[in-house]
Amino acid sequence: MGFMEDFIKKNRITEVECLVPDMSGIARGKIVPADKFLRILRDRGLRLPEAIFVQTVTGEFPDDDDVTSDENSDVYVIPDERTIRFVPWYEEPTAQVITDCVYADGSPVDISPRHVLKRVLALYEERGWKPLVAPELEFFLVQVNKDPDYPLLPPIGRNGRMESGRQAFGIDAVNEFDPIFEAVYDFCEAQDIDIDTLTHEAGAAQIEINFNHGDPLELADQAFLFKRTAREAAIRHNIYATFMAKPMQGEPGSAMHIHQSVVDSRTGQNLFSNPDGSDSALFMAHIAGLQKYLPYAMPLLAPNVNSYRRLVPNSDAPINVHWGRDNRTTGLRVPVSPGDARRVENRVAGADANPYLAMAASLACGYIGMTQNMEPNDPIKGSAYRLAFTLPRHQNEALSKFNACKPLKEILGERFIDAVTCVKEAEYEAYNRVISSWERENLLLNV
């Protein structure tokens, strides 16, 4: 803990945000004065209710005694010193630190998303394997929307007009919002968020940020912090940044593509490639695991009702888990690459997914394939949209498959599966209580 004390004293930090990523990837936690934070480091004095891990995106706490219990009502917050950073948008010197949570006996809170990812990574470590990931995160810039009954609109750029048409990879289209992206890059640099390239995607004012590859826990931390950063940079210019999977009708959805590979933890050799550069048996097994188990892990990749609006044919999003070489219509794409960069891109996860859980799910599916020596289908050529739609079509179907998958329960933990189900069922019930504008428009006077 000496590093954090030095960081706070050296930089004259006045407050510390103790962040806990919840089930939806929302930052929960407490903001404490710096001197109190230093006392917390010495005596483990900061506590939170365990129920924050089953808090819904609408702020409700489902009544389920089987998931959280009175004897474990409070958990202790343990800051991860590797994650302490500045919060660059405050005037007062403020730090933020991502925390883990433990019970009174020191055991980890097993329904914490960050712990679930650690649990999967530990399985790889036991085999002498080290997974690497590189997420690509898409989001939209939209006009401030004060009335949720009204559809979202693209923002006004420097030219005074809303963007129209398809501007994929448009340089001038990105420059329309240059002040926002300058703030994003400045904020990311101050937080050691290692973003690589920024490009305009196919949607109106839709942007993609690529992260450099690295350790999955570090990249999940960075993606978690980046979402806060992008929203903050945009709102300072009176614009929203949204990571909804499908925010606008008629526009493509936003994904979180996850490039993943596995190297030998001792030598660093890419285990997905043979010495001659050909695909290894482990690579094929990893793809096979993704093919078989991703449809069962969908509540972690497509966690919201809106998520399934993105997964439709001919929309830059997959509808199945076929794989292909440099084929962007498939759920699993193998980019053209030299042997030491051999990887598979999981294109199923939405931008609205919790990055810890999306990475945990994706790596868990690949791990099952590798440990069971599974074999994938043949790679497809041409469009995968001409083939059957095999991903779940809605949240209820996804939760049913999720609960029926014993291999994922063993890897992710049965109590965690119950917690996800509890939260997502409550959110689905809340959604079903809402009468939509579509129903008023089409049913009010016609039926």
C-alpha positions as a Markdown table, in Angstrom:
| # | Residue | x | y | z |
|---|---|---|---|---|
| 1 | Met | 0.0 | 0.0 | 0.0 |
| 2 | Gly | 3.0 | 2.3 | 0.2 |
| 3 | Phe | 2.7 | 3.2 | -3.5 |
| 4 | Met | -0.8 | 4.6 | -3.0 |
| 5 | Glu | 0.3 | 6.6 | 0.1 |
| 6 | Asp | 3.2 | 8.0 | -1.9 |
| 7 | Phe | 0.9 | 8.8 | -4.9 |
| 8 | Ile | -1.6 | 10.7 | -2.7 |
| 9 | Lys | 1.0 | 12.6 | -0.7 |
| 10 | Lys | 3.2 | 13.5 | -3.7 |
| 11 | Asn | 0.3 | 14.8 | -5.8 |
| 12 | Arg | -1.4 | 16.4 | -2.8 |
| 13 | Ile | -4.6 | 14.5 | -3.5 |
| 14 | Thr | -7.6 | 15.8 | -1.5 |
| 15 | Glu | -10.2 | 13.2 | -2.4 |
| 16 | Val | -10.2 | 9.6 | -3.6 |
| 17 | Glu | -13.0 | 7.9 | -5.6 |
| 18 | Cys | -13.1 | 4.2 | -4.6 |
| 19 | Leu | -14.7 | 2.5 | -7.6 |
| 20 | Val | -16.5 | -0.8 | -7.6 |
| 21 | Pro | -17.7 | -2.1 | -11.0 |
| 22 | Asp | -21.2 | -3.5 | -10.5 |
| 23 | Met | -23.0 | -6.2 | -12.6 |
| 24 | Ser | -23.9 | -3.7 | -15.3 |
| 25 | Gly | -20.4 | -2.1 | -15.4 |
| 26 | Ile | -21.6 | 1.0 | -13.6 |
| 27 | Ala | -19.2 | 2.6 | -11.2 |
| 28 | Arg | -20.4 | 2.3 | -7.6 |
| 29 | Gly | -18.5 | 3.0 | -4.4 |
| 30 | Lys | -17.6 | 5.9 | -2.2 |
| 31 | Ile | -15.8 | 9.2 | -2.4 |
| 32 | Val | -13.6 | 9.7 | 0.7 |
| 33 | Pro | -11.2 | 12.4 | 1.8 |
| 34 | Ala | -7.6 | 11.5 | 1.2 |
| 35 | Asp | -6.7 | 11.3 | 4.9 |
| 36 | Lys | -9.5 | 8.9 | 5.6 |
| 37 | Phe | -8.5 | 6.8 | 2.6 |
| 38 | Leu | -5.0 | 6.5 | 4.0 |
| 39 | Arg | -6.6 | 5.2 | 7.3 |
| 40 | Ile | -8.7 | 2.8 | 5.3 |
| 41 | Leu | -5.5 | 1.3 | 3.8 |
| 42 | Arg | -4.2 | 0.6 | 7.3 |
| 43 | Asp | -7.3 | -0.9 | 9.0 |
| 44 | Arg | -9.6 | -2.0 | 6.2 |
| 45 | Gly | -12.2 | 0.5 | 7.3 |
| 46 | Leu | -14.3 | 1.1 | 4.2 |
| 47 | Arg | -17.4 | -1.1 | 3.8 |
| 48 | Leu | -20.2 | -1.4 | 1.3 |
| 49 | Pro | -23.4 | -3.5 | 1.2 |
| 50 | Glu | -22.9 | -6.7 | -0.8 |
| 51 | Ala | -26.2 | -5.9 | -2.5 |
| 52 | Ile | -24.5 | -3.4 | -4.8 |
| 53 | Phe | -23.5 | -6.4 | -6.9 |
| 54 | Val | -27.2 | -7.2 | -7.5 |
| 55 | Gln | -28.4 | -3.7 | -8.0 |
| 56 | Thr | -30.1 | -3.3 | -11.4 |
| 57 | Val | -29.4 | -0.8 | -14.0 |
| 58 | Thr | -32.6 | 1.0 | -12.9 |
| 59 | Gly | -31.4 | 1.2 | -9.3 |
| 60 | Glu | -33.5 | -1.6 | -7.8 |
| 61 | Phe | -32.5 | -4.3 | -5.4 |
| 62 | Pro | -34.2 | -7.6 | -6.3 |
| 63 | Asp | -35.6 | -9.5 | -3.3 |
| 64 | Asp | -33.6 | -12.7 | -3.5 |
| 65 | Asp | -32.3 | -14.1 | -0.2 |
| 66 | Asp | -30.6 | -16.9 | -2.0 |
| 67 | Val | -28.0 | -14.5 | -3.6 |
| 68 | Thr | -27.2 | -12.1 | -0.8 |
| 69 | Ser | -27.6 | -12.9 | 2.8 |
| 70 | Asp | -27.8 | -11.0 | 6.2 |
| 71 | Glu | -24.6 | -12.5 | 7.5 |
| 72 | Asn | -22.7 | -11.1 | 4.5 |
| 73 | Ser | -24.6 | -7.8 | 4.3 |
| 74 | Asp | -21.4 | -5.8 | 4.3 |
| 75 | Val | -18.2 | -6.4 | 2.4 |
| 76 | Tyr | -14.8 | -4.7 | 2.7 |
| 77 | Val | -13.3 | -2.6 | -0.1 |
| 78 | Ile | -9.7 | -3.5 | -1.0 |
| 79 | Pro | -8.1 | -0.9 | -3.4 |
| 80 | Asp | -5.9 | -2.4 | -6.1 |
| 81 | Glu | -2.8 | -0.1 | -6.0 |
| 82 | Arg | -2.0 | -0.8 | -9.7 |
| 83 | Thr | -5.2 | 1.0 | -10.7 |
| 84 | Ile | -4.7 | 4.4 | -8.8 |
| 85 | Arg | -4.9 | 7.3 | -11.3 |
| 86 | Phe | -5.8 | 10.9 | -11.4 |
| 87 | Val | -9.4 | 12.0 | -12.2 |
| 88 | Pro | -8.3 | 14.6 | -14.8 |
| 89 | Trp | -11.6 | 16.5 | -15.1 |
| 90 | Tyr | -11.8 | 17.9 | -11.5 |
| 91 | Glu | -10.2 | 21.1 | -10.4 |
| 92 | Glu | -9.2 | 19.8 | -7.0 |
| 93 | Pro | -6.5 | 17.1 | -7.1 |
| 94 | Thr | -8.6 | 13.9 | -7.1 |
| 95 | Ala | -7.6 | 10.3 | -7.4 |
| 96 | Gln | -9.6 | 7.2 | -8.4 |
| 97 | Val | -8.8 | 3.6 | -7.6 |
| 98 | Ile | -10.6 | 0.4 | -8.7 |
| 99 | Thr | -11.3 | -1.8 | -5.7 |
| 100 | Asp | -12.0 | -5.5 | -5.1 |
| 101 | Cys | -14.3 | -6.6 | -2.3 |
| 102 | Val | -13.9 | -9.3 | 0.3 |
| 103 | Tyr | -15.9 | -10.8 | 3.1 |
| 104 | Ala | -15.0 | -10.5 | 6.8 |
| 105 | Asp | -12.9 | -13.7 | 6.6 |
| 106 | Gly | -10.9 | -12.2 | 3.7 |
| 107 | Ser | -12.4 | -14.4 | 1.0 |
| 108 | Pro | -13.3 | -12.7 | -2.3 |
| 109 | Val | -16.9 | -11.7 | -3.1 |
| 110 | Asp | -17.6 | -14.3 | -5.7 |
| 111 | Ile | -20.4 | -12.3 | -7.4 |
| 112 | Ser | -18.1 | -9.4 | -8.1 |
| 113 | Pro | -17.5 | -9.0 | -11.9 |
| 114 | Arg | -13.9 | -8.2 | -11.4 |
| 115 | His | -13.4 | -11.3 | -9.3 |
| 116 | Val | -15.1 | -13.5 | -12.0 |
| 117 | Leu | -12.6 | -12.3 | -14.6 |
| 118 | Lys | -9.7 | -13.1 | -12.1 |
| 119 | Arg | -11.2 | -16.5 | -11.6 |
| 120 | Val | -11.1 | -17.3 | -15.3 |
| 121 | Leu | -7.5 | -15.9 | -15.6 |
| 122 | Ala | -6.4 | -18.1 | -12.7 |
| 123 | Leu | -7.6 | -21.2 | -14.7 |
| 124 | Tyr | -5.4 | -20.2 | -17.6 |
| 125 | Glu | -2.5 | -19.6 | -15.2 |
| 126 | Glu | -2.8 | -23.1 | -13.8 |
| 127 | Arg | -2.2 | -24.5 | -17.3 |
| 128 | Gly | 0.8 | -22.2 | -18.0 |
| 129 | Trp | -1.2 | -20.1 | -20.4 |
| 130 | Lys | -1.6 | -16.4 | -20.5 |
| 131 | Pro | -4.4 | -14.8 | -22.5 |
| 132 | Leu | -4.0 | -11.5 | -24.2 |
| 133 | Val | -6.9 | -9.3 | -25.4 |
| 134 | Ala | -7.4 | -6.1 | -27.4 |
| 135 | Pro | -10.9 | -4.6 | -27.2 |
| 136 | Glu | -12.4 | -2.4 | -29.8 |
| 137 | Leu | -15.2 | -0.2 | -28.3 |
| 138 | Glu | -17.8 | 1.6 | -30.4 |
| 139 | Phe | -20.1 | 4.4 | -29.2 |
| 140 | Phe | -22.3 | 7.1 | -30.6 |
| 141 | Leu | -22.3 | 10.9 | -30.0 |
| 142 | Val | -25.9 | 12.2 | -29.8 |
| 143 | Gln | -27.7 | 15.4 | -29.0 |
| 144 | Val | -28.7 | 15.9 | -25.4 |
| 145 | Asn | -32.0 | 14.0 | -25.0 |
| 146 | Lys | -34.0 | 15.4 | -22.1 |
| 147 | Asp | -37.2 | 13.5 | -22.9 |
| 148 | Pro | -36.7 | 9.7 | -23.3 |
| 149 | Asp | -39.9 | 9.5 | -25.4 |
| 150 | Tyr | -38.1 | 11.2 | -28.3 |
| 151 | Pro | -35.7 | 9.3 | -30.5 |
| 152 | Leu | -32.0 | 10.2 | -30.3 |
| 153 | Leu | -30.5 | 12.5 | -32.9 |
| 154 | Pro | -26.9 | 13.0 | -34.2 |
| 155 | Pro | -25.2 | 16.0 | -32.7 |
| 156 | Ile | -24.5 | 19.3 | -34.5 |
| 157 | Gly | -20.9 | 19.4 | -35.6 |
| 158 | Arg | -18.6 | 22.3 | -36.4 |
| 159 | Asn | -20.3 | 22.9 | -39.7 |
| 160 | Gly | -23.6 | 23.6 | -38.0 |
| 161 | Arg | -25.4 | 20.5 | -39.4 |
| 162 | Met | -26.3 | 17.1 | -38.2 |
| 163 | Glu | -24.3 | 14.3 | -39.8 |
| 164 | Ser | -26.2 | 12.3 | -42.4 |
| 165 | Gly | -25.4 | 9.3 | -44.6 |
| 166 | Arg | -22.6 | 6.8 | -44.0 |
| 167 | Gln | -19.2 | 8.3 | -43.0 |
| 168 | Ala | -17.2 | 5.1 | -42.2 |
| 169 | Phe | -13.5 | 6.0 | -41.8 |
| 170 | Gly | -14.3 | 9.6 | -42.7 |
| 171 | Ile | -11.5 | 11.9 | -41.5 |
| 172 | Asp | -13.4 | 15.1 | -41.8 |
| 173 | Ala | -16.4 | 13.5 | -40.2 |
| 174 | Val | -14.3 | 12.8 | -37.1 |
| 175 | Asn | -12.9 | 16.3 | -37.2 |
| 176 | Glu | -16.4 | 17.7 | -36.9 |
| 177 | Phe | -16.1 | 16.8 | -33.2 |
| 178 | Asp | -12.4 | 17.3 | -32.7 |
| 179 | Pro | -12.6 | 19.3 | -29.4 |
| 180 | Ile | -14.3 | 16.3 | -27.8 |
| 181 | Phe | -11.7 | 13.8 | -29.0 |
| 182 | Glu | -8.9 | 16.1 | -28.0 |
| 183 | Ala | -10.4 | 16.0 | -24.5 |
| 184 | Val | -10.8 | 12.2 | -24.7 |
| 185 | Tyr | -7.1 | 11.7 | -25.6 |
| 186 | Asp | -5.9 | 14.2 | -22.9 |
| 187 | Phe | -8.1 | 12.5 | -20.3 |
| 188 | Cys | -6.9 | 9.0 | -21.3 |
| 189 | Glu | -3.2 | 10.1 | -21.2 |
| 190 | Ala | -3.7 | 11.5 | -17.7 |
| 191 | Gln | -5.2 | 8.2 | -16.6 |
| 192 | Asp | -2.8 | 5.8 | -18.4 |
| 193 | Ile | -5.6 | 4.5 | -20.6 |
| 194 | Asp | -3.7 | 3.0 | -23.5 |
| 195 | Ile | -5.9 | 3.7 | -26.5 |
| 196 | Asp | -4.5 | 3.2 | -30.0 |
| 197 | Thr | -6.6 | 4.4 | -33.0 |
| 198 | Leu | -9.8 | 6.4 | -33.3 |
| 199 | Thr | -12.0 | 5.9 | -36.4 |
| 200 | His | -15.4 | 6.9 | -37.6 |
| 201 | Glu | -17.7 | 3.9 | -37.9 |
| 202 | Ala | -20.7 | 3.4 | -40.2 |
| 203 | Gly | -23.3 | 5.0 | -38.1 |
| 204 | Ala | -24.1 | 8.8 | -37.8 |
| 205 | Ala | -21.5 | 10.2 | -35.4 |
| 206 | Gln | -20.5 | 6.6 | -34.4 |
| 207 | Ile | -16.9 | 6.3 | -33.2 |
| 208 | Glu | -14.6 | 3.3 | -32.5 |
| 209 | Ile | -11.7 | 3.3 | -30.1 |
| 210 | Asn | -9.1 | 0.6 | -30.3 |
| 211 | Phe | -7.1 | -0.4 | -27.3 |
| 212 | Asn | -3.5 | -1.9 | -27.5 |
| 213 | His | -3.4 | -5.6 | -26.6 |
| 214 | Gly | -2.4 | -6.7 | -23.1 |
| 215 | Asp | -3.5 | -8.4 | -19.9 |
| 216 | Pro | -7.3 | -8.9 | -19.8 |
| 217 | Leu | -7.7 | -7.5 | -16.3 |
| 218 | Glu | -5.8 | -4.4 | -17.1 |
| 219 | Leu | -7.7 | -3.9 | -20.4 |
| 220 | Ala | -11.1 | -4.5 | -18.6 |
| 221 | Asp | -10.1 | -1.8 | -16.1 |
| 222 | Gln | -9.2 | 0.5 | -18.9 |
| 223 | Ala | -12.4 | -0.1 | -20.8 |
| 224 | Phe | -14.4 | 0.5 | -17.6 |
| 225 | Leu | -12.6 | 3.8 | -17.0 |
| 226 | Phe | -12.8 | 4.8 | -20.7 |
| 227 | Lys | -16.6 | 4.7 | -20.7 |
| 228 | Arg | -16.7 | 7.2 | -17.8 |
| 229 | Thr | -14.1 | 9.3 | -19.7 |
| 230 | Ala | -15.9 | 9.5 | -23.0 |
| 231 | Arg | -19.2 | 10.4 | -21.3 |
| 232 | Glu | -17.4 | 13.1 | -19.3 |
| 233 | Ala | -15.6 | 14.6 | -22.3 |
| 234 | Ala | -18.8 | 14.7 | -24.4 |
| 235 | Ile | -21.0 | 16.3 | -21.7 |
| 236 | Arg | -18.5 | 19.1 | -21.3 |
| 237 | His | -19.4 | 20.0 | -24.9 |
| 238 | Asn | -23.1 | 19.5 | -24.3 |
| 239 | Ile | -23.3 | 16.2 | -26.1 |
| 240 | Tyr | -24.0 | 12.7 | -24.9 |
| 241 | Ala | -21.7 | 9.7 | -25.5 |
| 242 | Thr | -23.7 | 6.5 | -25.4 |
| 243 | Phe | -22.6 | 2.9 | -25.3 |
| 244 | Met | -26.1 | 1.5 | -25.8 |
| 245 | Ala | -26.0 | -1.5 | -28.1 |
| 246 | Lys | -28.6 | 0.0 | -30.5 |
| 247 | Pro | -29.3 | 3.6 | -29.7 |
| 248 | Met | -30.9 | 4.7 | -33.0 |
| 249 | Gln | -33.4 | 3.1 | -35.3 |
| 250 | Gly | -32.0 | 2.7 | -38.8 |
| 251 | Glu | -28.4 | 3.0 | -37.6 |
| 252 | Pro | -26.0 | 0.1 | -36.9 |
| 253 | Gly | -25.4 | -0.9 | -33.4 |
| 254 | Ser | -22.3 | -0.5 | -31.2 |
| 255 | Ala | -20.1 | -3.5 | -30.4 |
| 256 | Met | -17.2 | -4.4 | -28.2 |
| 257 | His | -15.1 | -6.6 | -30.4 |
| 258 | Ile | -12.6 | -8.7 | -28.4 |
| 259 | His | -9.4 | -9.8 | -30.1 |
| 260 | Gln | -8.0 | -12.7 | -28.0 |
| 261 | Ser | -4.9 | -14.9 | -28.1 |
| 262 | Val | -3.1 | -17.2 | -25.7 |
| 263 | Val | 0.6 | -17.3 | -25.1 |
| 264 | Asp | 2.9 | -19.6 | -23.1 |
| 265 | Ser | 3.2 | -17.8 | -19.8 |
| 266 | Arg | 6.9 | -18.8 | -19.5 |
| 267 | Thr | 8.2 | -18.2 | -23.1 |
| 268 | Gly | 5.7 | -15.7 | -24.5 |
| 269 | Gln | 5.2 | -17.9 | -27.6 |
| 270 | Asn | 1.8 | -17.5 | -29.2 |
| 271 | Leu | 0.1 | -20.9 | -28.7 |
| 272 | Phe | -2.4 | -20.3 | -31.5 |
| 273 | Ser | 0.3 | -20.8 | -34.1 |
| 274 | Asn | 2.6 | -23.6 | -35.0 |
| 275 | Pro | 6.3 | -22.9 | -35.7 |
| 276 | Asp | 5.6 | -22.9 | -39.5 |
| 277 | Gly | 2.9 | -20.2 | -39.0 |
| 278 | Ser | -0.1 | -22.5 | -39.5 |
| 279 | Asp | -3.0 | -22.6 | -37.1 |
| 280 | Ser | -2.3 | -24.8 | -34.0 |
| 281 | Ala | -4.7 | -27.5 | -32.6 |
| 282 | Leu | -5.1 | -25.3 | -29.5 |
| 283 | Phe | -6.3 | -22.4 | -31.7 |
| 284 | Met | -8.8 | -24.6 | -33.4 |
| 285 | Ala | -10.0 | -25.9 | -30.0 |
| 286 | His | -10.3 | -22.3 | -28.7 |
| 287 | Ile | -12.5 | -21.4 | -31.6 |
| 288 | Ala | -14.6 | -24.5 | -31.1 |
| 289 | Gly | -15.2 | -23.6 | -27.5 |
| 290 | Leu | -16.3 | -20.1 | -28.5 |
| 291 | Gln | -18.6 | -21.6 | -31.2 |
| 292 | Lys | -20.3 | -24.0 | -28.7 |
| 293 | Tyr | -20.5 | -21.9 | -25.6 |
| 294 | Leu | -20.9 | -18.3 | -26.6 |
| 295 | Pro | -24.7 | -18.7 | -27.2 |
| 296 | Tyr | -24.9 | -19.9 | -23.6 |
| 297 | Ala | -23.0 | -16.9 | -22.3 |
| 298 | Met | -25.1 | -14.2 | -24.0 |
| 299 | Pro | -26.3 | -12.5 | -20.8 |
| 300 | Leu | -22.7 | -11.4 | -20.3 |
| 301 | Leu | -22.2 | -10.3 | -23.9 |
| 302 | Ala | -25.6 | -8.9 | -24.6 |
| 303 | Pro | -26.9 | -8.0 | -21.1 |
| 304 | Asn | -29.8 | -5.7 | -21.9 |
| 305 | Val | -33.2 | -5.9 | -23.7 |
| 306 | Asn | -31.8 | -3.3 | -26.2 |
| 307 | Ser | -28.7 | -5.6 | -26.8 |
| 308 | Tyr | -30.7 | -7.9 | -29.0 |
| 309 | Arg | -31.8 | -5.1 | -31.4 |
| 310 | Arg | -28.2 | -5.0 | -32.5 |
| 311 | Leu | -28.0 | -8.6 | -33.4 |
| 312 | Val | -29.9 | -8.7 | -36.7 |
| 313 | Pro | -28.9 | -9.7 | -40.3 |
| 314 | Asn | -26.9 | -7.3 | -42.5 |
| 315 | Ser | -26.2 | -4.8 | -39.8 |
| 316 | Asp | -22.5 | -5.1 | -39.1 |
| 317 | Ala | -23.3 | -7.5 | -36.3 |
| 318 | Pro | -23.4 | -11.3 | -36.2 |
| 319 | Ile | -26.4 | -13.6 | -35.9 |
| 320 | Asn | -24.5 | -16.9 | -35.4 |
| 321 | Val | -21.1 | -18.2 | -34.2 |
| 322 | His | -19.6 | -19.4 | -37.5 |
| 323 | Trp | -16.0 | -18.4 | -38.1 |
| 324 | Gly | -14.1 | -17.3 | -41.1 |
| 325 | Arg | -10.8 | -15.7 | -42.2 |
| 326 | Asp | -11.1 | -12.0 | -42.3 |
| 327 | Asn | -14.8 | -12.3 | -42.6 |
| 328 | Arg | -16.8 | -9.6 | -40.8 |
| 329 | Thr | -20.2 | -11.2 | -41.2 |
| 330 | Thr | -19.2 | -14.0 | -38.8 |
| 331 | Gly | -19.4 | -14.1 | -35.1 |
| 332 | Leu | -15.8 | -15.1 | -35.0 |
| 333 | Arg | -13.3 | -13.6 | -37.3 |
| 334 | Val | -9.7 | -14.6 | -37.7 |
| 335 | Pro | -7.7 | -11.6 | -39.0 |
| 336 | Val | -4.9 | -12.1 | -41.5 |
| 337 | Ser | -1.8 | -12.1 | -39.4 |
| 338 | Pro | 1.7 | -13.5 | -38.9 |
| 339 | Gly | 2.0 | -16.5 | -36.6 |
| 340 | Asp | 3.1 | -14.5 | -33.6 |
| 341 | Ala | 0.0 | -12.3 | -33.8 |
| 342 | Arg | -2.5 | -15.1 | -34.4 |
| 343 | Arg | -5.8 | -14.3 | -32.8 |
| 344 | Val | -9.5 | -14.6 | -33.0 |
| 345 | Glu | -11.9 | -11.7 | -32.9 |
| 346 | Asn | -15.1 | -12.2 | -30.9 |
| 347 | Arg | -17.6 | -9.9 | -32.7 |
| 348 | Val | -20.7 | -10.9 | -30.6 |
| 349 | Ala | -20.3 | -8.7 | -27.5 |
| 350 | Gly | -22.1 | -5.3 | -27.5 |
| 351 | Ala | -20.6 | -2.0 | -26.3 |
| 352 | Asp | -23.2 | -2.1 | -23.4 |
| 353 | Ala | -21.6 | -5.2 | -21.9 |
| 354 | Asn | -19.6 | -5.0 | -18.7 |
| 355 | Pro | -16.0 | -5.4 | -20.0 |
| 356 | Tyr | -15.0 | -7.6 | -17.1 |
| 357 | Leu | -17.8 | -10.1 | -17.7 |
| 358 | Ala | -17.6 | -10.0 | -21.5 |
| 359 | Met | -13.9 | -10.8 | -21.4 |
| 360 | Ala | -14.5 | -13.4 | -18.7 |
| 361 | Ala | -17.2 | -15.1 | -20.7 |
| 362 | Ser | -15.2 | -15.0 | -24.0 |
| 363 | Leu | -12.1 | -16.4 | -22.4 |
| 364 | Ala | -14.1 | -19.0 | -20.4 |
| 365 | Cys | -15.7 | -20.4 | -23.6 |
| 366 | Gly | -12.3 | -20.6 | -25.4 |
| 367 | Tyr | -10.8 | -22.3 | -22.3 |
| 368 | Ile | -13.4 | -25.0 | -22.3 |
| 369 | Gly | -12.6 | -25.7 | -25.9 |
| 370 | Met | -8.9 | -25.9 | -25.2 |
| 371 | Thr | -9.2 | -28.2 | -22.2 |
| 372 | Gln | -11.7 | -30.5 | -24.0 |
| 373 | Asn | -9.7 | -30.6 | -27.3 |
| 374 | Met | -12.8 | -29.6 | -29.2 |
| 375 | Glu | -12.9 | -29.2 | -33.0 |
| 376 | Pro | -14.6 | -26.3 | -34.8 |
| 377 | Asn | -16.8 | -26.3 | -37.9 |
| 378 | Asp | -15.0 | -25.5 | -41.2 |
| 379 | Pro | -14.5 | -21.8 | -41.8 |
| 380 | Ile | -17.1 | -20.3 | -44.0 |
| 381 | Lys | -16.7 | -18.3 | -47.1 |
| 382 | Gly | -19.1 | -15.6 | -48.2 |
| 383 | Ser | -21.8 | -14.1 | -46.0 |
| 384 | Ala | -22.7 | -15.7 | -42.7 |
| 385 | Tyr | -26.1 | -14.0 | -42.9 |
| 386 | Arg | -27.3 | -16.6 | -45.4 |
| 387 | Leu | -26.9 | -19.2 | -42.6 |
| 388 | Ala | -29.2 | -19.9 | -39.7 |
| 389 | Phe | -29.7 | -17.4 | -36.9 |
| 390 | Thr | -28.4 | -19.4 | -33.9 |
| 391 | Leu | -27.8 | -16.7 | -31.2 |
| 392 | Pro | -30.6 | -16.1 | -28.7 |
| 393 | Arg | -33.2 | -13.6 | -30.0 |
| 394 | His | -34.1 | -12.0 | -26.7 |
| 395 | Gln | -33.1 | -11.7 | -23.1 |
| 396 | Asn | -35.4 | -14.4 | -21.7 |
| 397 | Glu | -34.1 | -17.0 | -24.1 |
| 398 | Ala | -30.5 | -16.0 | -23.3 |
| 399 | Leu | -31.1 | -16.4 | -19.5 |
| 400 | Ser | -32.7 | -19.8 | -20.0 |
| 401 | Lys | -29.7 | -21.1 | -21.9 |
| 402 | Phe | -27.3 | -19.4 | -19.5 |
| 403 | Asn | -28.8 | -21.3 | -16.5 |
| 404 | Ala | -28.7 | -24.6 | -18.4 |
| 405 | Cys | -25.0 | -24.6 | -19.1 |
| 406 | Lys | -23.1 | -26.7 | -16.5 |
| 407 | Pro | -19.6 | -26.1 | -17.9 |
| 408 | Leu | -20.0 | -22.3 | -17.5 |
| 409 | Lys | -21.5 | -22.7 | -14.0 |
| 410 | Glu | -18.3 | -24.6 | -13.0 |
| 411 | Ile | -16.0 | -22.0 | -14.4 |
| 412 | Leu | -17.9 | -18.8 | -13.4 |
| 413 | Gly | -19.5 | -20.0 | -10.2 |
| 414 | Glu | -23.0 | -21.1 | -9.6 |
| 415 | Arg | -23.7 | -18.3 | -7.2 |
| 416 | Phe | -22.6 | -15.8 | -9.8 |
| 417 | Ile | -24.9 | -17.3 | -12.4 |
| 418 | Asp | -27.7 | -16.9 | -9.9 |
| 419 | Ala | -26.8 | -13.3 | -9.2 |
| 420 | Val | -26.8 | -12.4 | -13.0 |
| 421 | Thr | -30.1 | -14.1 | -13.4 |
| 422 | Cys | -31.6 | -12.3 | -10.4 |
| 423 | Val | -30.5 | -8.9 | -11.8 |
| 424 | Lys | -31.4 | -9.5 | -15.4 |
| 425 | Glu | -34.9 | -11.0 | -14.6 |
| 426 | Ala | -35.6 | -7.9 | -12.5 |
| 427 | Glu | -34.6 | -5.6 | -15.3 |
| 428 | Tyr | -36.7 | -7.5 | -17.8 |
| 429 | Glu | -39.7 | -7.2 | -15.5 |
| 430 | Ala | -39.1 | -3.4 | -15.2 |
| 431 | Tyr | -38.9 | -3.2 | -19.0 |
| 432 | Asn | -42.2 | -5.1 | -19.5 |
| 433 | Arg | -44.0 | -2.6 | -17.3 |
| 434 | Val | -43.3 | 0.2 | -19.8 |
| 435 | Ile | -45.7 | 1.0 | -22.6 |
| 436 | Ser | -43.6 | 2.0 | -25.6 |
| 437 | Ser | -44.3 | 4.8 | -28.2 |
| 438 | Trp | -44.6 | 2.1 | -30.9 |
| 439 | Glu | -47.6 | 0.6 | -29.0 |
| 440 | Arg | -49.2 | 4.0 | -28.7 |
| 441 | Glu | -48.6 | 4.8 | -32.3 |
| 442 | Asn | -49.7 | 1.5 | -33.9 |
| 443 | Leu | -52.3 | 0.2 | -31.5 |
| 444 | Leu | -54.0 | 3.1 | -29.8 |
| 445 | Leu | -56.5 | 3.8 | -32.6 |
| 446 | Asn | -56.2 | 0.7 | -34.7 |
| 447 | Val | -57.2 | -2.3 | -32.6 |
